[in-house]
Amino acid sequence: MSRIDWPVLMRAGLRRLGLAPAQFWALTPAELMLMLGHGGAAAPLGRVRLAEMMRDWPDPGGAGAEVEKQEGDHGGG
């Protein structure tokens, strides 16, 4: 069984992730590692990748089109 480097994990959780101590201690080491981007999963979606996806696959009618349509329907006739 490998040893857990608690000081490193505490710095990562409390400083890097901004967790409160109670939130940090409620996590398992595996959950903390996933939150830090470790564990074999793909990295979280970043702003650049989101912008690329929005450009490559735009929503029909553009962003917010449904909200604008609903707001327009409530104007007094």
Summary of the structure (lengths in Angstrom):
residues: 77
radius of gyration: 21.3
end to end distance: 72.6
largest distance: 72.6
contacts: 126
relative contact order: 0.07
helix: 56%
strand: 0%
